[in-house]
Amino acid sequence: MATRNDLADNAKKTSIGVLQGCLTDGVDLYNATRQAHWNVKGPSFGSLHLLFEGFYTTLAEDIDLLAERIVQLGGTANGTSQTVAQGTRLAPYPTALKDGMGHVKELADRYATVAKALREGIDATDEAGDADTADILTGVSKNTDKALWMLEAHLQGDR
């Protein structure tokens, strides 16, 4: 789509591609986090249920930022179930899982994958000359790294 945004066309193209990949993964991670929130069981149910709710609330805000930046650059943000299913870089989430620590481990794996892709996207968009997209990705990366840290803290200890 035409836009008056004066960012170079190659920077827009690079950023739209990076953002779409991160949006796709973000929507998939949002859905996995909701799956965990709805189905978690076990002795840590209460705290994990609330933790996962906080995560998907943050993810909703973050994926909205990614989608809006795509459109600002003249692209089309694609977040349909079909687009996400075809394009996600995340492993399928085990839908029969109930165990709290099992959910923590599965989510930690996916948050780590998304965090890595975000950091790669920061570098790619910065190198392409789009500091604004790199900044948006940096904010999302900070949120993702924080969630990963919280998940990993549950996996450490006297177990």
C-alpha positions in Angstrom: 0.0 0.0 0.0 1.2 3.5 -0.7 2.3 5.6 2.2 3.9 8.9 2.7 6.4 7.3 5.2 9.8 8.3 3.7 11.6 5.2 4.9 13.5 3.6 2.0 11.6 0.9 0.1 14.2 -1.7 0.9 14.0 -0.9 4.6 10.2 -1.1 4.5 10.4 -4.5 2.7 12.9 -5.9 5.2 10.9 -4.6 8.2 7.5 -5.8 6.9 9.0 -9.3 6.5 10.6 -9.3 9.9 7.5 -7.9 11.6 5.2 -10.4 9.9 7.4 -13.3 11.1 7.4 -12.0 14.6 3.6 -11.3 14.4 2.9 -14.8 13.3 5.1 -16.3 16.1 3.6 -13.8 18.6 0.0 -14.9 17.8 1.0 -18.5 18.1 2.7 -17.9 21.4 -0.4 -15.9 22.6 -2.6 -18.9 21.7 -0.2 -21.4 23.4 -0.1 -19.2 26.5 -3.9 -19.1 26.6 -4.0 -22.9 26.2 -1.7 -23.2 29.2 -3.8 -20.7 31.2 -7.0 -22.6 30.5 -5.7 -26.1 31.2 -3.1 -25.9 33.9 -3.6 -28.2 36.8 -1.6 -29.2 39.9 -0.3 -27.7 43.1 0.8 -24.5 41.5 -2.5 -23.9 39.6 -3.4 -20.6 41.2 0.0 -18.9 40.7 0.6 -20.3 37.2 -3.0 -19.5 36.1 -2.4 -15.8 37.0 1.1 -15.8 35.6 0.0 -17.0 32.3 -2.8 -14.5 32.2 -0.3 -11.7 32.7 1.8 -13.1 29.9 -1.0 -13.3 27.3 -2.2 -9.8 28.3 1.3 -8.4 27.5 1.5 -10.5 24.3 -1.8 -9.1 23.1 -0.4 -5.5 23.4 2.9 -6.5 21.8 1.4 -8.3 18.8 -0.8 -5.2 18.2 2.3 -3.0 18.1 3.9 -5.4 15.5 0.7 -5.5 13.4 0.2 -1.7 13.4 3.9 -1.1 12.4 3.4 -3.4 9.4 0.5 -1.3 8.3 2.3 2.0 9.0 5.0 0.8 6.5 2.4 0.0 3.8 2.1 -3.7 4.4 -0.9 -5.9 5.4 -0.8 -7.5 8.8 -1.8 -11.1 8.5 -2.9 -12.7 11.7 -5.6 -15.2 10.7 -5.5 -18.7 12.0 -4.6 -20.0 8.6 -1.7 -17.6 8.2 -0.4 -18.4 11.7 -0.7 -22.1 11.2 1.2 -22.0 7.9 3.9 -19.5 9.0 4.8 -20.1 12.7 8.3 -21.1 13.6 7.1 -22.6 16.9 6.6 -26.2 17.6 3.0 -27.3 18.0 1.8 -27.0 21.5 0.7 -30.2 23.2 -3.0 -29.7 23.8 -3.4 -32.7 26.2 -0.9 -31.2 28.7 -2.3 -30.5 32.2 0.7 -30.5 34.5 1.8 -27.1 35.7 5.5 -27.6 35.3 4.9 -29.3 32.0 3.2 -26.1 30.7 6.1 -24.0 32.2 8.7 -26.0 30.2 6.7 -26.0 27.0 6.1 -22.2 27.2 9.8 -21.6 28.1 10.9 -23.4 25.0 8.6 -21.3 22.9 9.4 -18.0 24.6 13.1 -18.7 24.0 12.4 -19.3 20.3 10.5 -16.0 20.0 13.1 -14.1 21.9 15.8 -15.3 19.6 13.8 -14.3 16.5 13.1 -10.8 18.0 16.8 -10.2 18.6 17.6 -11.3 15.0 14.8 -9.0 13.8 16.2 -6.1 15.8 19.6 -6.5 14.0 18.0 -6.9 10.6 15.8 -3.9 10.8 18.5 -1.7 12.3 20.9 -2.8 9.6 18.2 -2.0 7.0 17.9 1.6 8.4 14.6 1.3 10.2 15.4 2.4 13.8 11.8 2.8 14.7 11.0 -0.9 13.9 14.1 -2.0 15.7 12.9 0.0 18.7 9.5 -1.6 18.7 11.1 -5.0 18.4 13.4 -4.1 21.3 10.4 -3.3 23.5 8.7 -6.6 22.6 12.1 -8.4 23.2 12.3 -7.0 26.7 8.8 -8.2 27.6 9.6 -11.7 26.1 12.9 -12.0 27.9 11.2 -11.1 31.2 8.5 -13.7 30.7 11.2 -16.3 29.8 13.1 -15.4 33.0 10.0 -15.9 35.1 9.3 -19.2 33.4 12.8 -20.4 33.9 12.8 -19.4 37.5 10.0 -22.0 38.0 12.1 -24.7 36.4 15.1 -24.2 38.8 15.4 -25.2 42.4 15.2 -28.4 44.5 13.5 -30.6 41.9 
